[in-house]
Amino acid sequence: VTHSIPACIGSMTMNSKQLDNESPVSIFAVNKCYVTVQDGTFFDGSGFAALVREGYKVRTDVNITLEFRTTAVHGILLGVSSAKVDAIGLEIVNGKVLFHVNNGAGRITAAYEARGTNSLCDGKWHKLQANKSKHRISLIIDGNLVQTDNPYLQSTSADTNNPIYVGGYPADVKQNCLTSKNSFHGCLRNLVFTKGQQSELFDFSRAFDLRGVFPHSCPGAEH
């Protein structure tokens, strides 16, 4: 076993002596336990989770689904890039959700903004689906569909080969389809990438790099 237990541990004793977990000698990727907790992974707004060390290949088609909860109007949801311009990205900018895709010929964007007094940054769970099918892209938020025209009809494949960065990305990493550098603050859950009949649900506790991210522990209310 190479990954930590996604759980809360308390009242630990050794040789009949209670261990003091309030002032540990050293600590790494351990957060407090919450009185009320929900399914999901907490992002504290300082870092990111890195998935698929060997690199994720978007190519012609991918369908991404996730749920998010935040009170911040800016935040990176995820990005997959390449050393060239090919990339995809999902981010929240000024309360709008943006889905960017570059198949090599130029970046196109589908943007969704909640109507009226509704807000996507209200601390409630919102369902997101981002779909890339060759040159076509669409974004569905809470059942509302947004599509955008793509002038680059001949360019159909995003030839990415970098990891999937969720909630942010390291300073030395290039992301060609993200405009923001703001790490996500809030909770994410049920991140699934689907290609054809193959679906993969990503477990954040198995990420190869986690900074400011606490898997399987989403506080019941923003704090």
C-alpha positions in Angstrom: 0.0 0.0 0.0 1.5 3.3 -1.1 -1.2 5.8 -0.4 -2.7 7.2 2.8 -6.0 6.2 4.3 -8.8 8.6 3.5 -10.2 8.9 7.0 -10.2 10.7 10.3 -8.2 9.2 13.2 -8.5 10.3 16.8 -7.8 9.3 20.4 -4.8 7.3 19.6 -2.9 5.8 22.5 0.4 3.9 22.6 1.6 2.0 25.7 -1.4 3.4 27.5 -0.3 7.0 26.8 -2.5 9.3 24.6 -0.6 10.7 21.7 -0.8 14.5 21.2 -1.9 15.0 17.6 -2.4 18.8 18.1 1.3 19.5 18.1 3.0 16.9 15.9 6.8 16.9 15.3 6.1 16.8 11.6 3.0 16.8 9.4 2.3 16.3 5.7 -1.0 16.5 3.8 -3.1 16.1 7.0 -6.0 18.4 7.7 -8.4 18.7 10.6 -11.6 16.5 10.7 -14.9 18.3 10.2 -17.9 18.0 12.4 -20.1 17.8 9.3 -18.6 16.2 6.3 -19.7 15.6 2.7 -18.5 13.3 -0.1 -15.9 15.2 -2.0 -12.3 16.5 -2.0 -11.4 19.8 -0.4 -9.1 22.3 -2.2 -7.9 25.0 0.1 -7.0 27.5 -2.7 -3.3 27.1 -2.5 -2.4 24.1 -4.7 -3.5 21.3 -7.0 -3.8 17.6 -7.6 -1.8 15.9 -10.4 -3.2 12.8 -12.0 -1.9 10.4 -14.7 1.9 10.9 -14.3 2.6 9.4 -17.7 0.4 12.0 -19.4 -3.2 12.0 -20.6 -4.0 11.9 -24.3 -7.2 13.8 -25.1 -6.9 13.4 -28.9 -10.2 13.7 -30.9 -12.9 12.9 -28.2 -13.3 13.2 -24.5 -16.3 13.8 -22.2 -15.5 15.2 -18.7 -18.0 15.2 -15.9 -17.6 16.6 -12.3 -19.4 18.3 -9.5 -18.0 21.4 -7.8 -18.9 23.6 -4.9 -17.3 27.0 -4.3 -17.9 30.5 -3.0 -14.9 32.0 -5.0 -15.6 33.7 -8.3 -12.2 32.6 -9.8 -10.6 29.2 -9.8 -9.0 26.6 -12.1 -11.0 23.3 -12.4 -8.6 21.4 -14.6 -6.1 21.5 -17.4 -4.4 19.1 -19.7 -1.8 20.5 -22.0 1.1 19.6 -24.3 4.5 21.1 -25.0 2.9 22.7 -28.2 -0.4 24.6 -28.2 -2.7 21.6 -28.0 -4.6 21.6 -24.7 -8.0 21.6 -23.0 -8.9 23.6 -19.9 -11.8 24.2 -17.5 -11.9 27.3 -15.2 -14.2 29.7 -13.3 -13.5 33.3 -14.2 -15.7 36.1 -12.8 -18.3 33.5 -11.9 -18.5 32.1 -15.4 -17.4 28.5 -16.3 -15.1 28.5 -19.3 -14.2 25.4 -21.4 -11.3 26.0 -23.7 -10.0 23.6 -26.4 -7.1 24.0 -28.7 -6.7 21.3 -31.4 -3.6 23.0 -32.7 -5.1 25.6 -34.9 -6.4 28.0 -32.3 -8.2 28.2 -29.0 -12.0 28.1 -28.9 -14.1 28.6 -25.8 -17.6 27.6 -24.5 -18.7 29.9 -21.7 -21.6 29.5 -19.3 -22.9 32.1 -16.9 -25.8 31.6 -14.5 -28.8 33.8 -15.2 -30.4 36.4 -13.0 -29.6 36.2 -9.3 -28.5 32.6 -9.6 -24.8 32.1 -9.0 -22.4 29.2 -9.6 -20.3 30.5 -6.6 -23.0 30.0 -4.0 -21.4 27.2 -2.0 -23.9 24.7 -3.5 -23.1 21.7 -5.6 -23.2 22.2 -9.4 -22.9 19.5 -12.1 -20.6 20.1 -15.0 -20.2 18.2 -18.3 -17.6 19.3 -20.9 -17.6 17.5 -24.2 -15.1 17.6 -27.0 -16.0 15.7 -30.1 -13.5 16.3 -32.9 -13.8 20.1 -33.6 -17.1 20.5 -31.7 -17.2 21.5 -28.0 -20.1 21.9 -25.6 -20.6 22.6 -21.9 -23.5 21.6 -19.8 -23.9 23.2 -16.3 -26.9 22.0 -14.1 -28.6 20.8 -17.3 -28.1 24.0 -19.3 -26.3 23.5 -22.6 -23.8 25.9 -24.2 -22.2 25.3 -27.6 -19.8 27.4 -29.6 -18.8 27.5 -33.3 -15.4 26.4 -34.2 -13.8 28.0 -37.3 -11.0 25.4 -37.4 -13.0 22.5 -38.8 -10.0 20.6 -40.1 -8.2 20.5 -36.8 -9.8 17.8 -34.7 -7.2 16.3 -32.3 -5.8 17.8 -29.1 -2.5 15.9 -28.9 -1.9 16.4 -25.2 0.8 14.4 -23.3 1.0 16.1 -19.9 -0.7 15.0 -16.6 -4.2 16.2 -15.7 -3.8 19.1 -13.3 -6.9 19.6 -11.1 -7.6 22.8 -9.1 -4.4 24.5 -10.2 -1.0 23.7 -11.5 2.7 24.1 -10.6 4.5 27.4 -11.4 6.9 25.7 -13.8 4.2 24.0 -15.8 2.7 25.5 -19.0 -1.0 25.4 -19.6 -2.2 26.6 -23.0 -5.9 26.5 -22.3 -6.1 28.2 -19.0 -6.2 32.0 -18.6 -6.2 32.1 -14.8 -3.6 31.2 -12.2 -6.0 31.1 -9.3 -6.1 27.8 -7.6 -9.6 26.4 -6.9 -11.0 26.9 -3.4 -13.9 24.6 -2.6 -14.8 21.0 -3.1 -14.8 18.7 -6.1 -16.2 15.2 -6.5 -17.1 12.5 -9.1 -14.4 13.5 -11.7 -14.9 11.2 -14.7 -13.2 11.2 -18.1 -15.0 9.1 -20.7 -13.7 8.1 -24.2 -16.1 6.0 -26.2 -17.2 3.2 -23.8 -14.2 3.7 -21.5 -14.9 5.7 -18.3 -12.4 6.5 -15.6 -13.4 7.9 -12.2 -10.4 9.6 -10.7 -9.6 9.0 -7.0 -7.8 12.1 -5.6 -6.1 10.1 -2.9 -4.2 8.3 -5.6 -2.8 11.5 -7.2 0.9 11.4 -7.7 1.2 15.0 -6.4 -1.2 16.7 -3.9 -0.7 20.2 -2.6 -3.3 21.9 -0.5 -5.8 19.2 -1.4 -7.5 16.9 1.1 -9.1 13.8 -0.5 -12.5 12.4 0.7 -12.9 15.2 3.2 -15.2 18.0 2.2 -16.4 20.3 5.1 -20.2 20.5 5.4 -20.0 24.3 5.1 -17.4 26.7 3.8 -15.0 27.9 6.5 
